[in-house]
Amino acid sequence: MIERKKGMTEIKKNKDTAQILEIIVVIMLGITALFTAWASWVGSLHGGNQATNYTRSNNIAAEGNSEYNAGVQNMMQDMMLWNEVSDLQIDIIFAQDNGQTEAMEQAANKLFFKLNDNLTEEMASVIGWSWDYVSEDPSEIVLTWMQNEQAVVSPFTNQEFVDSYFVNAKTLLAESDAVLAQGVKDNTSGDAYGLVTVIYGVVLFLLGIAGTFKSDKNKYVIIGISIVSFLIATIYMFTIPMPTGFSIIGFFKP
């Protein structure tokens, strides 16, 4: 009789243990399924951000390259202008040295109108040209200007002036690099969430087959591995940054 009671008690304990294991498995399956869906969704958001940032980066880079080409073209035009200015300055100096007043005035007039009509404000500042004329006589204005040391030094020896042609291009290309870097981060984060999703998938598989084992020891091992894997994946997931500008509330706004 006593042995029969012991046997019944043992059977009851086994049933209680089996029920507890089933409850644990069901709870873990539900939680893991939710976390799997979450990781998959956030990973897809990272993927969307990556594609958007790559596209934006390419567009901004194209605009930056266009600005760079425009800067090169403007610089070449100004270089040609400066070569013409230098030639006229030489003509003026030669005419002055040889007492050729009429030739000097003609060259000075040409130089005056060339500077007046073609100079940019940036180049005018570097070579010391001012539209606040000291006289109404073009020759006198030019001769006064040529006494300034800036008037005879090529503006293209000034690196700051040369760089000014490419300010917009450099700004856009730097922005393109920054957006591309963010796209790379999104790609890395998306891959990380993909890994988390895979681990959760393994956890779901292990929990799914746990009930097929007759031995409780085997069930303990499988469930233990599942729980450890779940914890590792979850801890790792919380170290991964969320997508830029992410807000759950934003998805429910009209």
C-alpha positions as CSV (number, residue, x, y, z in Angstrom):
1,M,0.0,0.0,0.0
2,I,2.8,2.4,1.0
3,E,4.7,1.6,-2.3
4,R,1.5,2.3,-4.3
5,K,1.1,5.7,-2.6
6,K,4.8,6.5,-3.4
7,G,4.2,5.5,-7.0
8,M,1.2,7.8,-7.2
9,T,3.1,10.6,-5.6
10,E,5.9,10.2,-8.1
11,I,3.5,10.2,-11.0
12,K,1.8,13.3,-9.6
13,K,5.2,15.1,-9.3
14,N,6.1,14.1,-12.8
15,K,2.8,15.5,-14.1
16,D,3.3,18.7,-12.1
17,T,6.8,19.1,-13.5
18,A,5.6,18.4,-17.1
19,Q,2.9,21.1,-16.6
20,I,5.4,23.6,-15.3
21,L,7.7,22.9,-18.3
22,E,4.7,23.3,-20.7
23,I,3.8,26.6,-19.1
24,I,7.4,27.8,-19.3
25,V,7.6,26.7,-23.0
26,V,4.3,28.5,-23.8
27,I,5.4,31.7,-22.1
28,M,8.8,31.6,-23.8
29,L,7.2,30.9,-27.2
30,G,4.9,33.9,-26.8
31,I,7.6,36.3,-25.7
32,T,10.1,35.1,-28.3
33,A,7.5,35.5,-31.0
34,L,6.8,39.1,-30.0
35,F,10.5,39.9,-29.8
36,T,11.1,38.2,-33.2
37,A,8.5,40.4,-34.8
38,W,9.9,43.5,-33.1
39,A,13.5,42.8,-34.2
40,S,12.3,42.0,-37.8
41,W,10.3,45.3,-37.9
42,V,13.1,47.5,-36.6
43,G,15.6,45.8,-38.9
44,S,13.4,46.6,-41.8
45,L,13.2,50.2,-40.7
46,H,17.0,50.3,-40.6
47,G,17.0,48.8,-44.1
48,G,14.6,51.5,-45.3
49,N,16.8,54.3,-43.8
50,Q,19.9,52.7,-45.4
51,A,18.3,52.8,-48.8
52,T,17.1,56.4,-48.3
53,N,20.5,57.6,-47.0
54,Y,22.3,56.0,-49.9
55,T,20.0,57.6,-52.4
56,R,20.3,61.0,-50.7
57,S,24.1,60.6,-50.5
58,N,24.3,59.9,-54.3
59,N,22.0,62.9,-55.1
60,I,24.0,65.3,-52.9
61,A,27.3,64.0,-54.3
62,A,26.0,64.6,-57.8
63,E,25.0,68.1,-56.8
64,G,28.4,68.6,-55.2
65,N,30.3,67.4,-58.3
66,S,28.2,69.8,-60.4
67,E,29.1,72.7,-58.1
68,Y,32.8,71.6,-58.3
69,N,32.7,71.6,-62.1
70,A,31.0,75.0,-62.0
71,G,33.8,76.2,-59.6
72,V,36.5,75.0,-62.0
73,Q,34.8,76.7,-64.9
74,N,34.4,80.0,-63.0
75,M,38.1,79.8,-61.9
76,M,39.2,79.2,-65.5
77,Q,37.2,82.2,-66.7
78,D,38.7,84.4,-64.0
79,M,42.2,83.1,-64.9
80,M,41.6,84.1,-68.5
81,L,40.4,87.5,-67.3
82,W,43.5,88.0,-65.2
83,N,45.8,87.1,-68.1
84,E,44.1,89.8,-70.2
85,V,44.3,92.2,-67.2
86,S,48.1,91.4,-66.9
87,D,48.6,92.0,-70.7
88,L,46.9,95.4,-70.5
89,Q,48.9,96.3,-67.4
90,I,52.1,95.5,-69.3
91,D,50.9,97.7,-72.2
92,I,50.2,100.6,-69.9
93,I,53.6,100.3,-68.2
94,F,55.3,100.0,-71.6
95,A,53.5,103.1,-72.9
96,Q,54.3,105.1,-69.8
97,D,58.0,104.2,-70.0
98,N,58.1,105.3,-73.7
99,G,56.0,108.5,-73.2
100,Q,53.2,107.1,-75.4
101,T,50.3,108.9,-73.6
102,E,47.6,108.1,-76.2
103,A,48.5,104.4,-76.2
104,M,48.6,104.4,-72.4
105,E,45.1,106.0,-72.1
106,Q,43.7,103.5,-74.7
107,A,45.1,100.5,-72.7
108,A,43.9,102.1,-69.4
109,N,40.4,102.6,-70.8
110,K,40.2,99.0,-72.0
111,L,41.4,97.8,-68.6
112,F,39.0,99.9,-66.7
113,F,35.9,98.6,-68.6
114,K,37.2,95.0,-68.5
115,L,37.6,95.2,-64.7
116,N,34.4,97.1,-64.2
117,D,32.3,94.7,-66.3
118,N,33.8,91.3,-65.5
119,L,35.2,91.3,-62.0
120,T,33.5,89.3,-59.3
121,E,33.3,90.9,-55.8
122,E,35.6,88.2,-54.5
123,M,38.3,88.7,-57.1
124,A,38.0,92.5,-56.8
125,S,38.6,92.3,-53.1
126,V,41.8,90.2,-53.6
127,I,43.3,92.5,-56.2
128,G,42.3,95.7,-54.4
129,W,39.8,97.0,-57.1
130,S,37.0,99.2,-55.8
131,W,34.0,100.5,-57.6
132,D,34.1,103.6,-55.4
133,Y,36.1,105.5,-58.0
134,V,38.4,108.3,-56.9
135,S,37.9,110.1,-60.2
136,E,35.7,110.1,-63.3
137,D,38.6,109.6,-65.5
138,P,39.1,105.8,-66.3
139,S,42.8,106.3,-66.9
140,E,43.4,108.0,-63.6
141,I,41.3,105.3,-61.8
142,V,43.4,102.5,-63.4
143,L,46.7,104.2,-62.8
144,T,45.8,104.9,-59.1
145,W,44.8,101.2,-58.7
146,M,48.0,99.9,-60.3
147,Q,50.0,101.7,-57.6
148,N,48.5,99.2,-55.2
149,E,50.7,96.1,-54.7
150,Q,47.6,93.9,-54.9
151,A,47.0,95.0,-58.4
152,V,50.1,93.3,-59.8
153,V,50.0,90.1,-57.8
154,S,48.0,87.2,-59.3
155,P,45.0,86.5,-57.1
156,F,45.5,82.8,-57.7
157,T,48.5,82.8,-55.5
158,N,46.0,83.3,-52.7
159,Q,45.0,79.8,-51.6
160,E,42.0,81.1,-49.7
161,F,40.7,82.9,-52.8
162,V,41.2,79.7,-54.9
163,D,39.4,77.6,-52.3
164,S,36.4,80.1,-52.4
165,Y,35.5,78.7,-55.8
166,F,34.8,75.3,-54.2
167,V,33.1,76.2,-50.9
168,N,29.7,75.1,-52.0
169,A,31.1,71.9,-53.6
170,K,33.1,71.0,-50.5
171,T,30.0,71.6,-48.2
172,L,27.8,69.4,-50.3
173,L,30.4,66.6,-50.7
174,A,31.0,66.7,-46.9
175,E,27.2,66.4,-46.4
176,S,27.1,63.5,-48.8
177,D,29.9,61.7,-46.9
178,A,28.0,62.3,-43.6
179,V,24.7,60.9,-45.1
180,L,26.6,57.9,-46.6
181,A,28.2,57.2,-43.2
182,Q,24.8,57.2,-41.6
183,G,23.6,54.8,-44.3
184,V,26.5,52.5,-43.5
185,K,25.5,52.6,-39.8
186,D,21.9,51.8,-40.7
187,N,23.2,48.9,-42.8
188,T,25.3,47.6,-39.9
189,S,22.4,48.0,-37.4
190,G,20.0,46.3,-39.9
191,D,22.4,43.3,-40.1
192,A,22.6,43.2,-36.4
193,Y,18.9,43.0,-36.0
194,G,18.9,40.3,-38.7
195,L,21.2,38.3,-36.5
196,V,19.0,38.8,-33.5
197,T,16.0,37.6,-35.6
198,V,17.9,34.5,-36.6
199,I,18.8,33.7,-32.9
200,Y,15.1,34.2,-31.9
201,G,14.2,31.8,-34.7
202,V,16.6,29.2,-33.3
203,V,15.0,29.8,-29.9
204,L,11.5,29.2,-31.3
205,F,12.7,26.0,-33.0
206,L,14.3,24.6,-29.8
207,L,11.2,25.5,-27.8
208,G,9.0,23.8,-30.4
209,I,10.9,20.5,-30.2
210,A,11.3,20.5,-26.4
211,G,8.0,18.8,-26.0
212,T,9.0,15.9,-28.2
213,F,11.6,14.6,-25.7
214,K,10.3,12.1,-23.2
215,S,13.2,12.6,-20.8
216,D,12.9,15.5,-18.5
217,K,16.6,16.0,-18.5
218,N,16.6,16.5,-22.2
219,K,13.8,19.0,-21.9
220,Y,15.7,20.9,-19.2
221,V,18.7,21.1,-21.5
222,I,16.8,22.3,-24.5
223,I,14.7,24.8,-22.5
224,G,17.9,26.0,-20.7
225,I,19.7,26.5,-24.0
226,S,16.6,28.4,-25.3
227,I,16.5,30.7,-22.4
228,V,20.2,31.5,-22.5
229,S,20.0,32.1,-26.2
230,F,17.0,34.3,-25.7
231,L,18.7,36.4,-23.0
232,I,21.9,36.8,-25.1
233,A,19.9,37.9,-28.2
234,T,17.8,40.3,-26.1
235,I,20.8,41.9,-24.4
236,Y,22.6,42.3,-27.7
237,M,19.4,43.8,-29.3
238,F,19.3,46.5,-26.6
239,T,22.8,47.6,-27.5
240,I,21.9,48.2,-31.1
241,P,20.8,51.8,-31.9
242,M,17.3,52.5,-33.0
243,P,16.7,54.0,-36.5
244,T,17.2,57.7,-36.8
245,G,14.1,59.7,-35.9
246,F,12.3,56.5,-34.7
247,S,9.1,57.1,-32.7
248,I,6.3,54.6,-32.2
249,I,3.8,57.4,-31.6
250,G,4.7,58.8,-35.0
251,F,3.3,55.7,-36.7
252,F,-0.1,56.3,-35.2
253,K,-0.4,60.0,-36.1
254,P,-2.8,60.8,-38.9
